[in-house]
Amino acid sequence: MSQKSILRKSYTACIGWLFLLVLLFLNPLFLIGSEDLLKVHLLPKPKAIEWGNAVFPIPSVHYENSAMTSWSMLWLSKAGIIFDSNAEATLSVEYLDSIMGASVNQLEAYSLLVANGNITIKAVTQKGVFNAIQTLHQLIVVRENEQWIQECSITDWPAFPIRGFMHDTSRGFIPIDELKKQIRLLSRFKINVFHWHLTEDIAWRLESKVFPQLTEEENFLRFPGEYYTLAQAREMVAFCQDHNVLLIPEIDMPGHSRAFTRALGPDMQSPEGMRLLKLLLDEICEVFFDLPYIHIGTDEVEFTNPAFVPEMVDYIRAKGKKVISWNPGWEYLSGEIDLLQLWSFRGKLHQGIPAIDSRYHYINHFDTFSDLVGLFNSSIGGFPISNQQMAGAILAVWNDRKLESAREIVNQNNFYPLMLTLAERAWAGGGEHYIADRGVNLLPQNEEELKLFQDFEERLLFFKETTFTHLPFPYVRQTNVLWRITDPFPNEGDLSRVFPPEQELKDSYVFDGAEYSTHMAIGAGIYLRHVWGDLVPAFYQDPEPNHTAYAFSWVYSPLAQPAGLLAGFQNYSRSESDLPPPQGNWDYYQSRIWINDMEILPPLWKNTHSVRSSEIPLRNENWEARPPVPVFLKKGWNKILIKLPIGEFSRPEVRLVKWMFTAVFVSPDGKYALEGIVYDPEKRSFQ
């Protein structure tokens, strides 16, 4: 071929590419070949989604039907949509009798179509429109300071209609603005219930014009003078409604009512107590007049008046309200109550009464890493989707032990990571097992389950870095953290006894004529024995007291670098008055950590009291409430060895003993997992 021909072909090719670039510039639709181009992260993940082959910058749109309301337009504007009556692109909202393909909960189902620069939302109710808008918000990706969206078609609906959280604001007061912030954030992930626990033994937190003495400072045992005014209560009702969140106020009766008795005199179950309580309920039902439910508690109490609960239920129902009650609590027959809320493993389903599952979703006892895994893998009440027996789940935050601030309540209860986990599971449904069968650790042998969790973890951490950037979010990536854990060695009560892993790391050991194997584990937090013992499976099938275990791994660092180590052994329950660890020790069992054969010492504990008290706030006992331990990783392989002795499974200093550990390397500020490192107990070579 002549040089002239080559030049002519090159010139033609250049003209073709230039023409294509001009077309692309003029056309807002850009063809792509992969659905991952925009790296869209959706949580909860929609039931059905099909991706198109184009992306486009978010256009200005005009709406073309009368179904659009000012409320819808407000939320669409918050999602990044710009309305312009002269725009060519359209946004349409349509209400249908049903959404094709949605198997349950049509009232919240929706379809969302993004195509040719236009957006179409279809739903049965405004709730469905709200859900579609929250998904639309997540579909919009910022790239090079411009908002983009990918063509897609989504059909979606929730597995369970109740997906919520509860704050015990009586034991741990949370200011109204903090509650609003949580509702505002969590509604973006389709959390749709806020259960407001307002009264307790410690304090009555709702103002009363009828009995103002209820909120006088001398009648508070904690955070005196901190309560919600009636105006704030009405404000919360409106705020929740604006965010598609159902507010459920709880007035606990007849148990947990010492604040009532301190202020007013009579016991609630007495005739005079019932008369006064009815006057209060008149006021409360008026304040919450447009809410469908009142929660009446009834848990953890001796019923001395068999007429109390039936009479109070009838009184509230006569005012047009439905009634919710805890179980265990009063024993209702079918139809005598509208919803039961199940707490602890004792909570039982009752024929003919729908239930809310809070048995596991009750987080004041539990730990950040393992229990998040347990929550992700567990079903809601043992069911894959809602039915006449199971309405959904509420994650309950109790603080029997005082915490000093709302921020510490959010932080030490791992609130936001667990709420996003509940948002995913309650929307998606499913969950292979309940925790009594499944346990709470990641299982290396279950590849499919691990893959699902890795996908969720990636989406969870994306929103940590975006939506929750400046908020407490004590979770880092753990699916890459690999360990070998030994069979337990009998220590005969000598917690300081030394065993072979302290001399050499191997796959198996022989000690006193017996062979001890090691087994793979995954995660930044591992339960060897769960706090509830035999009720919840853990790493050891039949854990026994007076044994010592070891966990070890090799950690490859591509460079010599400072790092942080999140480490802990006894996650302190917010429900317990446990004593702090003794100074110079990680816990009461002489647990120890070595990195490259150098022992890592525990922090200086801020609490030093020796008499148990729920009124002494938890401070830095839990790793979430303290900076990471500063460590240094050398370039190449680094050895980490953890010694885990255990004595008896109960101690006077700690009621709920947790044979467990937390360990993961993080950035020096503790916010993120340390990038570029590899955990491999086999110390395999890699490129």
Buried (B, 14 or more C-beta within 10 A) or exposed (E): EEEEEEEEEEEEEEEEEEEEEEEEEEEBBBEBEEBEBBEBBBBBBBBEBEBBBBBBEBBBBBBEEEBBEEBBBEBBEEBBBEBEEEBEBBBBBEBBEEBEEBEBBBBBBBBBBBEBBBBBBBBBBBBBBBBBBBBBBBBBBEEEEEBBBBBBBBBBBBBBBBBBBBBBBBBBBBBBEBBBBBBBBBBBBBBBBBBBBBBBBBBBBBBBEEBEEBBBEEBBBBBBEBBBEBEBBBBBBEBBBBBBBBBBBBBBBBBBBBBBBBBBEBBBBBEEBBEBBEEBBEBBBEBBEEBEBBBBBBBEBEBEBEEBBEBBBEBBBEEEBBBBBBBBBBEBEEEBBBBBBBBBBEBEBBEEBBBBBBBBBBBBBBBBBBBBBBBBBBBBBBBBBBEEBBBBBBBBBBBBBBBEBBEBBBBBBBBBBBBBBBBBBBBBBBBBBBBBEBBBBBBBEBEEBBEBBEEBBBBBBBBBEEBBEEBBBBBBBBBBBBBBBBBBBBBEEEBEEEBBBBEEBBEEBEBEEEEBEBEEBBBBBBBBBBBBEEEBBBBBEEBEBBBBBBBBBBBBBEEEBEBBBBBBBBBBBBBBBBBBBBEEBBBBBBBBBBBBEEEBEBBEBEBEEEEBEBEBBBBBBBBBBBEBBEBEBEEEBBBBBBBBBBBEBEBEBBBBBBBBBBBBBBBBEBBBBBEEBBBBBEEEEEE
